[in-house]
Amino acid sequence: MIVKMKFLSITGPKADIDRVVEQYLSKYEIHLENALSELKTVQNLTPYIQINPYKEKLKLAEDYTGLLPEDARKTGKPMTLESAINCIQETDRVLAKLKAERTELEAKRNRLRELSVKIEPFQDLPCSLSSLLDFRFIKFRFGKIPKDYYTKFKNYIYENSESVFYQCHSDSQYIWGIYFCPKDQISKIDAVYASMHFERIYLPNEYEGTPEEAYHRLITEKEQAEADIRSCDDKMADYLSSHAEELTGSRNKLEDMSENFDVRKLAACTKSKAETFYILCGWMAAKDAEAFQREISSDPNLYCFIEDNDNNILSQPPTKLKNPKFFRPFEMFVKMYGLPGYNEFDPTIYLAITYSFIFGIMFGDVGQGLCFVIGGFLIYHFKKAPLPAIMGTAGIFSVIWGFVYNSFFGFEGFFPYEALIHAKDDMTTLPGLGSLNTVFVLAIAFGMFMILINIILGIINAVKQNDKENIWFSQNAVAGLVFYGAIVVLIFMVMNGYGGLNTLLPILLVLIVAGLIGIFLKEMLGRMASGKKPAIEGGKGMFFVQAFFETFETVLSFLSNTLSYVRIGAYAVSHVAMMQVVMMLAGAENGGSANIIVVIAGNAFVAAMEGLMVAIQVLRLEYYEMFSRFYKGNGREFKPFLKKELKENH
């Protein structure tokens, strides 16, 4: 069902807007519209421009609560605005100090890591690094050289070079070491080593003792820095954990205040003499609107006007669905197609009943249906997802039709009575058509009935929208109902042995022709009924050619829509056939003992595969064969500007 809406215009002194939102509007769900767009006829309106003072603090609160475990973010301590701001500021001060300390420790750790990586390959050098700096006539260079080039250097150049190379470390690619040479030969020696791809490594003057001693000292200091970083992390985590409720409560309060403040984005301002007033416009459920007006009746600084004349409202009312809890999960399917317009029929309950009923016909099995019921509602209970609830509801009808078919986990005739319908075997003889499967015949009859119901629903929707063409003349209006209804009556009379046909045949033919003429001239008659001129737009010749082909397409669509319901019977028969295959593989035919593993696996496979296929096919029937006849789904969703949680907190 669609909740009835009222359009409200709320006004008061500009400085009083926060009090009004906090004291009144936060208790109600209101879909705000842009006041400047809604009040185009009002002169001298200006936007309400003001920077949100809570955004920065809210961002900090969200960042800090985001560091909490998910469970700790759900419940918060009630906080006043002042205490919430103080809590966030104190948290920011404490954590900023710890973060600065951590940043310094990270920089120290990274520096120690860099120093240790540089000195690590030179640990085999037996002297202290500081002693090398005391050389007056000797120069030295630390670095690494590729192994291939080192071999060439050693074999062909080293003996003739005025240098000494001390090897410290090697791996599969490089040799690390230090070379010494006379001070006055350093330029020439550097060039020789550079030609051998010697890569110099610059060691800062920060090492104490031998390279090995310096390396181990650096590793120890680095590990201590990492321990200090972990200690900072633990301190931050402990602080956040001990203040989790305050932080979450502060976040909630600031979020509420920020959202309240953002009401200004949709407000307009107007001046009256020396004072400036705000104006808010929006939609509220009629029941809430009445309660809101009663509550503010004694407030001298607040005025609310409820618009009763729809012609004065520029925006389309938003759609808010309110259905019984049992049918609510089916709103998911309705929203997938499109929300109903405000003046449209809400098809949720209709869809729930028809979807579940058709699903049961196509997938009738007591055992498998019970699995859908139990599994679907259990998942829905814990996860609150709508789809399992839909499958659970459809499973109820699977159980009902399973009793009709007398089928339990594929065992036909399981219960001690004769099945009302044998989906695969029962046959019906029809005049002129011969012997047909009963389920197929019933599916076609059911389809005819559903098409008539859908046309009636289309007429109801058209009446709500005052759409005269779709009330009287289209294929989904009275003309279509007369045309198709007369054909259905004619078919049923023929199938029942022509009883009374001679008397009613002329009447039925007149109704068929009259309905067809109405469909053929729907555009012209609709314009005439609505008082539009001219009655025919464009050339008359083109109008009648187009109308002919549209009418021909309409007749074909009635035929194809009717035949589309054959799939109901087809899936009912295929389900029985698939389970017979499972029983055959399990050895349960002809009274044999069944292999329980094969029976369980076969039932699981059929339930999963065919259950999915049937669910999709029924949804296709709903959308293409039913909704297309009466439903547009062009509504816009009712979106309360203020959250539901805020409403409950007050």
N, C-alpha and C positions, 0 to 999 in steps of 0.2 A: 504494500500500500504506500501511496505517496502522501507525505505529511503536508498538510495545508500550510501555506506560507503567508506572512504579512510583511508589507514593505514599511519600514520605519524611517523617519527622519528625526534625528536627535540633535538638540542644540542647547548651548549654554555658554557662559563666559569662557573665553579662551584659556584662562589660567586654571579653570576648574576641570579640565578634561581628564587629568590623571585621577582625581578623586572619583569621577563618574565611572571611569573604566574599572578602577580598583573596587569600588563599593557596589556597583550595579552590574555593568556589562560582563564582568568576570564570572558572574553566576549563571550566565545564559550562553547558549550557542547562537552566535549571530554571524551571518555571511555578509561581510561588509562589501559594499560597492564603492567605486571611486566617486566621491561626492561631486567633484567638478564635472564628471561625465553625466551623472544622473540629473544634475540641476542646471542644465544648459540655459534654461529660460530665466534663471535668477541672475540679476545684475551684480557687478562688482565683487565677484567671488575670487578669492586668491588661494593658492595652495598653503597648507600648514607646514612651514619649513622650520625644522629645528633638529639639531644634531643629537643623536641618541647618546646620552651620557653613560649608559650601562654597557655599551658594546665592548669597550676595552676590558672592563672587569669581568664581563661574561666570557670573553675569549680566554682570559687567564683561568677562570674557574673551569671551563671546559677542558683546557689543556691539563690542568692538575687532576681533575676527576678522571680524565682519560688514562692517567697513569695507574689508577686504582684497578684492582681485579673487577671483573664484570659484575660479580655478585655484590660487591661493596657499593656499586653505583646505583643500586635499585632503591634503597631506602635512605632517606635523608632526614636530618633533624630540622624541625620547624625553626626558621630563622627570621628575625626582623631584617629590614633592609640595612640598617646601620651595622648590625652584628654580622651580616653576610659580607658587607664590604670590608669590615675590619678583619674578618676571618681570611678573606682572599689576600688582603694586603699583608697580613702577618705571615701567611703561607708563602707569599711571593718573596718577602724579606728573608725568611729562613732558607727557602730553597735557592734563592739567588746567591746567598752567601755560600751555601754548599756547592752550588754549581760553579761559582768562581773558584773555589778551592779545588774542585774536581778538574776544572780546566787547567789550572796551574800544575796539578799533578799529572795530567795527561801530557802537557808540554814537557814536563820533566822526564816522564817515562819515555816519550818519543825521542828526546835528546839522548838519554842513556842508551836506548836501543840503537840509535844511529852510531853512537860512539863504540858500542860493543861490537856491532857488525863490522865496523872499519878495522878494529884492532884484532878481531878474532883470528884472521889468517896469519897474524904475525906473532902468535904466542910462543913459537920456538926460538925467537930472538933472545939470547941469553943476557943481554945487558938492559939497563934501564933506559927508557926513552929520553929522560932528561940529560943523561950523560952524553948522548949523541949531539946535543946542542952545544957542548963545550968544545967540539972540534973546531980548530982555527984554520987548518990547512986542508981539511977533507970535507967534501960535500957528499950528501947521500940523498937517495930517492926511494920512497916506498911505492910499490905498485904490483901489477900482475902482467904476465905475458902469456900468450897462447902457447900450448905445449909444442905444437909443430914448429913455431918460430923459435922457441927456446932451444930446441934440438939443433936447428940450423945455426943459431947464434953461438951455441956452445962449440959446435964442430968447426965453424969457419971464421968466426970473428972474435970470440972471447979471448983467445990466447994473445991476440995482437992488440986488444983494447986495453987502455990504461985504466981498468976498473976491476972491482971485485964484486961479484954477485953472491949474496947469501940467500939460499933458498929456505923459506919458512914453511910453506904449506902447498899442497897440490891436490887437484881433483882431476876428473876426466878431461877437462878442457883447459884449465889454467894452472900456472905456477905463480905463487905469491912469493915475494921476496924484497930485498933491499940491495941496491948497488951503491958502492962507494967509489970515489975517484978524486984525484987532486983538484983543488979549488980552481986552478987556472985552466983545467981541461973540461970543466963541467958542460960548457956549451957543446963541444964536439961530442962528448959521451952521451949527452941527452939526445943529440941528433941520431947517433948510432942506435940507441935503444928505441927511439921513436920509430926508426925504420923497421924495427923488428916488432912493431905493434905493441910496445910496452905501454901499458895504461897506468899513468901515475895516480896514486891515491894520496890525498892530502890529509895528514893527521893533525888535528888541532893540538895545542900545547896544554891539554887538560888531563893527560895521563900521568899517573904516579907509579913509580916502580917499574918492574919489567912488564912487557906486554901481557904475559900470563897473569901476573898479579893485578894489573889494571883491568883485564877482561873479567876476572872473577869478581872483583870489587864492583864493576859496573853491573854485572848480572845480579849481584846481591841487592844493589841499590834499585835496579829496575823492578825486581820482585817486590821490594818494599813499597815502591811507588804504586805498583799494581794492587798490593794489599790495601794501601791507603785509598785508592780509587774505589775498591770494593767496599771499604768502610764508609766512604761518602755515599755510595749507592744505598747501602744498608740504612744509613741515617735518614736519607730522603724517603726510603720505603717505609721505615718505622714511623717517621713523622706523618706521612700520608695515611698510613694504616691507622694510627692513633687518632687522626682527625678526619677519618673517612665520612662519618655521619655529618659533621659540620660542613665539610667541603661539598658533599652532595646536596645538603640542604641549602647552602649558599648558592650553588649552581642553579638549583631549582628556583630560588627566590629571584636571582638576577635574570634568569631566563623569563620568568613571569613578568618582571618589571620591564625588561627590554621589549617583550612582546606587547605589553600594554602601551608602552611608549610608541611603538611602531604603528599604532592605530592612527597616528598623525599622518602617515603616508597617504591614507585614503580619506582624510578629512579635508574640509574646505573652511576658509575663514571669510567672515563678512563683518563690516563695520556698521555700527548703529550709533550715531552721534559720537560720544566720546569713548565707547566701549567696543571691543572686538569680540565676536562670538565664533565658536567653532560649529560645524555642521557635520554630522555623521549619517550616512545612509546605508541601509542594509536590510537583509531578509532574516526573519526570525519565525520559528514555528508559531502558528496562531495561538496555541496554548501558552507558550512562553511569552509571546507579545502581550497577551492580556495580563499575565502575572507581572511582567516588567512594568506595565503601565500602572498597575495597582500599587506597586512598590514605590514608584517615584512620584506618586500623586501628591505627596506632602512636601516634596523637595522644591523650594522656591527658585533654585538656580538651574533647574533641569526641565526641559520641555521635550515632549515626544509626540509626534504626529504620525498616526497610522493611516496610510493611503488605502482607501477603499475602491477608488476608481482605477481599474487596470489601464485605462487609456492614458493616464497621467504618468505611467511608469515606463521608462525607456528600456530597461533590461528585462530579459526573460527570467522568471523565477527559477532558482536552482532546485534541483530534485534531491530530496532526502527520503530514502526508503526506510520504512518501519514495518517489518513483517514479524509474525510469530517466530519464536526462537527455532522451532523445528524446521521452518522453511528458509531461515536466514542464510544458510550456506549456499542455497541456489541463487542468491543474489550475484554470486561470482559469475555464473553463466550469463545472467542478464547484463552485467557490466561489460563482459567480454564482447557482447553484441553492441552495446550502447545503452546508456542510462535512458529511461523513459523521459520524455518531455513532461513538464509540469502538468499540462492538460491531457496527458496520455494515460492509458490504462497500464498499471504496473503488472507485468506478466509473471512475477516471481512465483506466486502460489500456483498459477496455472501451469507454468513450466515444471515446477516441482512434482505436481500430480501426474501430468502427462509423461514427463521424462521417466519417472519411476515406474509408472504403469507399463509403458512400452518396453522399458528395459526388462521388466519381469516377464512379459510375453516372449521376448526374444531369447531370454536366458533363464528359463524356468527350471530350477533344480533346488530342492529343499536343502540338501547338504551344502552345496556351493553357495547358495544364497545366505545360509546361516554364517558361513565363513566371511562373506562380505559384511554382514550385519555386525558380527562380533569384532572383526578386524577393523572395519571402518570406524565404528563408534569408539573403540579403544584408542585408536590413533588420534581421532578428533578430541577425545577427552584430554590427552596429554599434550598434543601439539596445536590444537585449536585451528588446524588447517581445514578449509571448507570442503576440499575434494574428498577426503575420507568420509566426511559426514554425508556427502551426496551418495557415495557408493554404499554406505550403510543403509541409507533410506531406500535406494534402488534394490538393495539386497532383500529388504522386507517383501517387496513385490516379487522378487525371484522365488522366495519361499512360498508365497501364496500361489503363484503359477506352477511352482514345483508340485504342490499338492494337486492342482488341476491336472497336470501331466502324470502324476504319480511317479515322480522321479526323485531318487535320493543318491547323490554322488554317482549318477549314471546308471544306477540299478533301476530299470523300468519295472513297474508293478511291485515296488518295494513294500508299499502299504497294503493292508488287506481290503482293498476295494478296487473296482474297475475305474481306470482313468476316465475323467470326463472328456478329455480330448487326447487322442494319440497323434501327436504332431506329425509324425512321419507317415502314418498308415491310413488315417481316416480320410475318406473320399466323399465328395458331394457331387450329385448329378444335377447339372443345370441345363435348361432348355437351350438348344442350339450350340452349347459349348461342350456337352458331354460330361465325363467324370473328371473332376478337379480336386486337388488336395484341399481339405476343409480349412486348414489353417490359412492357405492363400486366399480362399474366398472370404474368410472372416477378416483378413488383413485389408482387402480391398473395401469391404463394407465399412470397416473401422475408419479407413482413410477418407471415404466419402463423408462419414459423419464428422470427422475432424475438420475437413475443409469447410463444411457448413458452419460449424462452431466458430472457426477462425474468421469467416466472412462476417458473422454476427458481431464478433469482437471488433473487427475493423469498422463496422457501422457505429458501434458504441464510441470508439475513439474519434471518428469523424464528427459525431454529434457533440462530443466534448470540445472539439476544436472548431465547431461551426463551419465545417468544410462540406458544403452542399454537394459538390461533385462526388465526393467519396461517401456521402450518405446515400445518394440515390442512383448514381449512373455508372460508376466504374465497376470493374470485375469483382471488386471486394466490397461493393455496396449493395443496395437493394436489388439493382438490376442483375448483378452477378448471383445473388442469393436466389432470385426467381429463376434465372436461367439454369443454374446448376441444380437447384432443388427440384425443379420439374424433371430434369434428366434423371436424377437419383430416384425419384418416385416412379418414373417410367421404367427404369431398369429393374427395380424391385418388383414391380407388378409383372413384368415379363418373366423374371426368374421364378416367380411364384405361380406360374401357370396361366398368365393372362386374365386372372380373375378381375372382373369389373373394368378391364382395359377399354372395352368398346365405349363405355359411357364416359370415361375420363380422358380418353386419348385426345379429342379435340381441345379440351381445356388445357391439357399439358402442352400440346403443340403451340397453342396461343401464348402460353406463359414462356415457353422456350424462345419463340420468335420475339415476344415483347422484351424479354431480358436481353436478347442479342441486339435488338435495336437500341436499347438504352446504352449498352456497352459501346456500340458503334458510334453513337452520337454523344458520348459522355462529355467531351470537351465543350461542344456547342450548348448542350442542355445545362451543363454546369455553369457556364458563363451567364446563360439566361437566368438561371435560378438565383445567381449571386448578383444580378443586376449589372453585369459588366457588358460594355459595348466596345466593338461590335461582337456579335455572337460567334462569328467565325473570323479568326485572325488569318491573314494571308489570303491566297487564292482559294476559291471554293473547290476547284478541281483537285488541287494538291491536298486539301483537307480531306476529301472523300477517299482519295487513293491511300493516304496515310492511315485514315481510320479503318479502311478495309484490311490493310496488312496488320495493324495493331489488333483488330478483332480476331483475325485468323490466328495470330500469335497467342491471344488470350485463350481461344478454344483449345489450341495445342497445349498450353500451359495447364489447363484444367485436366486434360488427359494425362500429361506427364506427371503432374502432382499426384493424381490418383494412383497411377501405376507405381509411383515411388514408394508407396506404402507396402508394396509387395515384399520389400526387404524385411519387413517385420516377420512375415511367415517364413521367408527364406532362412533367416537366422535361427528361428525356432526349430526348423527342420534340420539345419546343419548342426545345431547343438546336439540333437539326438543322434545324428549320424556319427559325429566325432566321438561321442561317448560310447557308441556301439563298437567303434574301432578300438577304443581303449579296453573295453570288456573282452573283445576278441583277443587282443594281445595278452590280456591277463588270464585268458583261458576260462572266463566265466560264462561263455555261451553254452547252451545246451545243458545247463544244470551242473557244469563242472565247477571245481573249487577254484576260486580266483587267487592269483598271485597278488598279495596285498601290496607289495612294493610297486608293482606296475600300476595297480589301481590308484595308489596315492600319487605317484609321479604323473600319471595320465590326467588325474583330476586337477593337479596343480598346473600342468601345462595348459589344459583347456580353459581353466578358470582365468589364468593370466592372459593368454593370447586372445581367446574369444571374448572375455570380459572387456578387454581394452577395445577390441573392434566394435563390440556392441555399444559400448559407451560413446564411441566416436560417431557411430551411425545414428544413434538416437539423437545426439546433439545436432547432427546434420539435418535430421528431420525437423527438429525444433526450429533451427535457424532458417532453412531454405523452404520448407513446406508450410510451416506454421507462422513464424514471425513475419515472413515476407508479406503475408496477407493482411496483417492488422497492426504491425508495429514498426515505428520509424527509429526509435532509439536515439533521438537527437537532443536529449536533455544534457544539462551541465550539472556537475556534482555540487552538492551543498558542502561548502568547506568553511567550517567555523574559523574565524580569525583567531579566537582564543582557544587554547587547548582544553580538552576535556579534563585533564588533571588539574588545571588551574581552577576550573569550575568546582571541582570536588574539594579543593583545599580551602575554599571559603565557606 
